[in-house]
Amino acid sequence: MRSLIFEPFSGASGDMIVGGLIGLGVDESELCEIIESVVDVTVSVGTANKCGIEATDVHIQTHDDKNNRKYADLIDTVKAAALPAEVEKSALGVFRLIGETESRVHGKTLEELHFHEVGQDDALADVIGSCYAIHKIKADHIFCTPVNVGGGNVKAAHGTFPVPAPATLEILKGSGLDIYSSGERELLTPTGAAILAYFAEPVDRLPMGKILETGYGAGDADIEIPNVLRTMLMDVTGELSRDSIEVLETNVDDVTGEVLGNLFDKLMEAGAKDVAITPTTMKKGRSGHIIQVIAKPEDSTRIAGELMRQTGTLGVRVIPTKHRFIADRRMDSATIAIADKEYKVAVKIAQDKSGEILHISAEYEDCRRVSDITGLPLKEVMRRTEESAWKKYKDL
């Protein structure tokens, strides 16, 4: 599986991302032409040596440094650019992420916001150039290893702040990207953070596979470590996806079965990924239940509150986990013949990142419908459906 990897051990900015992608083989002349046709800038591409590493050095020269824009202006500029549909969609998505972040940080609506650093021509060029180059790479998956955000303080339009800057921090909060701090200057810009957050799936290390190509995008500063963003194209094999979760747990000994049955539905509605309720024996021989809930970290507080409201428990334990391995899932269909009539049944396909199928399961509601129509036992409909699906993929 062809995968694009970002390794921001020295942070990331928009021009570093563009440079790293040119280093992977994206045509620089074509990319410069696209950027300059949309934004009033001049793009130059050269090389720079960073602590002995030769990297692609992209410079965006602006002709008007005071063109702060409103959110609607950014959107209009992108839509008027006649970009390929998938590039336009991605650029709008990145700016939507930036806009919603700025809105939360400054307590203003999108319509009221004036963008400063991220509204300049160079930021607009970085986003459009990065989106265009990423789509030219044609990767099946995009991954990002832990991001070095830097350290110290950074001057912004609204004052001096500790690194990461407020907008960068807010973007990272919802991204799932792992971060750490090393150095005494800002290494991750809001634009760089938004591009990585929009496109990349976080991983804590390089996935298993073969390296096809490497590239380096140069940062502006000269620091103790190579100020470059390393990019790679890899043929990833046999790798499972990961996501970050927390396990919420509590014990209850005075809750009825009816309440527990309702609790399951309420917790799933609140965003739980899964719920397990296990009978147990508690102190003084009382019967009780252990309730375990798998949740995304950002949903834990809300789900814990719902757990307390529904059961009356006075405390919920949070068991942190680094991540969990998950199979990539997608829906398809299989056809089965019963009494000379064919029925199409939905199936769920679980596979790893290389596309190897790990499991196929027939969808219950479709199988029950076919069972009701034909009179064939439900378990037999499910068996035939899964057998048909396995045969279908084996024959491909």
N, C-alpha and C positions, 0 to 999 in steps of 0.2 A: 504494500500500500504506500503510494507516494505521499510523503508527509513533509511539511515545512516546519522547521524548528527554530524558535527564537531563543537565544541564550543571553539574556541581558545582565551579565555579571558586572557590567559597568554602566548599568542603566540603559535608557532608551529615549530617543527623541524622534520626531517625525523625519528629520533628514537622515538620522542614523538608520532608521528602518528602510527608507528609500535606498540608501547606499548599500545596505546589506542585501537587498533584493537585486540590485544591479550586479552585485558581486556574484549572485547565483545565476546570472545569465540573462536577466531582463534587458531588452534592448534600450540603451541609455538615450539614443537619439529619438526613438519613438516616444519614450517616457517624457523627455524634456519637451517635445513638441506638444504632447497632450496637456502637460501642466501649463505651458506658456499660452496655449490657446484658450485656457479657462481663466487664468489669473494674470494680472498685470505684473509679472515678475520675469526675471532672467535666471535660468537655471544653468549652473556650470558643474561639470563632473570631472574630478581629477583623482589623485591619490594622495594619501597622507601616511606618514610613518608614525605609529603610536607604540612607543616602547618596543620597537623592533618588529611590529606587525604592520604590514602594508595593507591599508584599508581604502575602500572607495569613499571619497570625500565629496559630498554633495553640498553645494551652496545655493541658497535661494536669495537672489538680490531683489529687494523690493524697490518700487519707485515712489511709494507713498506710505510712510510709516505711521500715519495718523488716521488710518481708515478703520476705526473701531466700528463694528457692525452690530446690528440687532440680529436675533436668531432668524427672523424672517428673511433678512438680507442674505445670510449664509445659505439658507434653503433655496432661495430664488437663484442665487449664483450657481449652485450645483445643478438645479433643474434646467437652467438655461444653457448648460454646457454641452448638451447633446452627447453625453457620455454613454458608453454601453450600459444596458439596463442593469446588469449585475453590479457594475462599478457605481452607478448612481445610487442604487439601493444601499450599498455598503457605506458610501460617503454620507448619505443622509442618516444612516444608522449611527455612525460615529459622531456626527454633530448632534444628533438627538441625545446620545449618551452624555456628551459634553454639556449640552444645554440643560438637561434635567439636573445634572450635577451642579452647575452654576446656580440654577434656580434654588436648589436646596441650601447651598452654601450662603447665598446672599438674601434668601427669604423673599425673592421676587418671582413673579410669573415669567414664563418664557417671553411673553410679549413685551415685558418691561425691561428685560435684560439688555445691557450693552456689553458686548464681548471685548475684552482688552487684548491680552496676549493671544488668545485663541481665535480672535476675530481678525487678526492681521492677515495680510496677503500671504506671508510666508507659512503661517499655520494652515491656511486654506490650501496652499500648494502642497504642503506635506501630506494632508489627509487625502486629497485627490490622487496625488502621486503614489502613496502607499496602497490605496485601494486598487488602483489600476494595476500596479505591479504584482500585488498579491493574487489578483485574478489571472494575470498572465502566467504565473507559476503553475496554476492548475493542480494544486495539491488536494489530495483526498481529505487530509486532516491537517490542522495547524496546532502546534503545541508550543508552550512557553515554560521554560524552567524558572526557578525563583528569581525575582527581580531585585537587584540592588538599587535602592532608592537614593543612596547617598546619605549625607548628614549635614550638620550645621544649620544655617539659616538661608532663606531665599527672599529677595526683595520682589514684591509683586505690586500691582496697581493700587492695592488697598493697604499696603504696609509690609513689614518684615515678619516672616513666619518661620517656624522650625520646619525642616524638611521631614516628610513630604509637605508640599504646599496644600492648603485646604482643598482645592479642586482635585488635585492628584489623589489625595487621601480619600475623598468621597468616591472617586471613580474606582479606586482599588477596593473599597469596602464591598461593593456589590459584584466584583469581578471573579472572586475565587482564586485569584493569582496569589501565590506565596511571595512574601517580600522579606528583605532583611536590610539593615543599614550598615554601610561601610564607607568611610571617607568623610570629608569635611565640606562637601559642596553638593548642590542638587544634581543628581544624575538622571532622575526620571522626570520628564516634563509632563504636564497635563495632556498634551497632544499625543506623546508617546504612550502614556498610560491608556488613553482612550482607544487607540488603534489596537494595542495588545489585548485590552479587555474585550473589545468587540469581536475580534477574530479568533483568539487563541484559547485553547483548553489548557489549564494548568497541569503540569507534571512536576514531580520533585526531582527527577533525574532524566537523562536521555532514555528514550524507549529502545527496545531491542530491535536491531535491524542493521542494514548496510548503509554506509554514508555514500551518497551519490555526488554531492557537490557542497562546497563551503563558500561563504562570503563574509566580508567584514565591512560594516558601515562605520565610518569615523565620526566621533564626537568632536566638538570644537576645542574643548579644554585639554591641556596636557597635565596629567595627574600621575600618581605613583604607579598605577596599574594601566594596562592598555585601555585607553578610552575608546572602545569599539563595541559594537553590537555584533555578536557572531550569529550568523544564520546558516542553516544547513538544510539540504534536501536529503531525506533518508527513505529507503525502502523498509518500512516498518513491518515486522513479522511477529505474529503471535502475541501482540500486546493487548492487554485489557484496559478499558477506560477506568478512570478513577473519579470519585467525587468526594467532597468534604462533608462529613456528617457529625452529629452528636447523638448520643443515646441518652434519652431521658428515662428515669426509672423511679418508681415509688411503690410502697407496699400499702395495701388497704385491707382492713379486716371487718368492715361494717357496710359493705356495698352489695346491693342485690344483683342478681343476674340480669334483671331488666336494665338497671343503670349501666352495667358493664357493656351490655349489647348496644345501648344508645351511645355510650362513651366512644366506642370504636368509630362510629359514623362521624361523631362530632370532631374527633381528633383528625380524621382524614380530611374533613372539610376545612380544618384549620391549617392544613398544609403538611401533615405528617406523611412521611414516605412509607411507613409501615407501623403496625401496632401489634404487640403480642401480649396476651393476658394469660398468666400461668398460675394455676392453683398452688397454694403452699400452706405449710403449717407455721404459725407464728407463735409468739411467746404465750405461755400458759395454755398451750395446746389449741389455741383458737385457729380456725380455718380462715384463710385469707387469700389474697391474690397479689402477684407481682405484675405490675404494668410496665412494659418497656415500649418506648416510642423511638423510632428512628426519624431524625429531623435534620434539615439543613440548619447550620449554625445561625443564620439570620432569622430563622423561624422559631428558634427554641423558646424565647421568652413568651411569645404569643401562645405557643402550644402548651407550655408549662402552666400558664394562667388558665387556659381552658381545662386542663387536667385537674387543677385545684377546684375550679368552679363546679365541675361535673361530679367529682368524687368527695370533695371536702378534705382531701389530704392536705396536711400542713407543710409538706416539704417535698421537693422533687430533686433527685440527684441528677447531676449532669456528668456523664461519662464521656470525656473527650476522646475522639479517635483521630488518627492522622489522616486517614482516608479509607475508603472502601473500594475494592475492585468491583466493577460492574460490567456486564456484557452490553454491547451496543444492541439496541432493539429496533426493529422495524416491522411493519405489517405487510403481509402479502396474502395470497389466497391459494387454495388448492381445490381441485375438482374431484368429486367422488361419484361413482355410478351406483345407484341402488334401484333394482327392478327396472333396468333399461332407461332410467332417467338420471340426468346429471345434476348435481348440486354444487354450487360454489360456496366454499366455507373459508372464512378468514382464519389466518394463522399468524402467530407472532414468531418472528425469527430472531434468535439471539446469536450474536457473532462477535469475534474479537476484531481488533483493528485491521487485521490483514484480510478480513472478509471470510475467515473460516467459520463455518456454522457450528455452534456449540449445542444448540437445542432448538427444537421446533415444538410449539404447543398450539393446539387447536383452540379457537375462541369459543368459550362456553355458550354464549347466547346463540351463535350461528348453529352450533352442534345441537342445541336443544330444539331449535326450530326445525332442523332436518329430522331429528328424532320424532318430534310430534307429527310431522307430515307422513313419515314412512313407517312409523311403529318400530323401527330398529332401536335397540337399547342405546342410551346416550353414550355409554362407554365404548360401544362398538363403532358409533359414528366418529367419536374422537380418535379411536385407534386407526380407522381407515383414512381419516383426514391427514393425520400426522404421517402415516405411511406413504400416502400419495405425495405429500409435500417433500419428504426426504427423497423419494424417487425423482421428483421433478428437479431438485437441485443436484442430485447425483448425475443426472443425464445432461446437465448443462456443460 
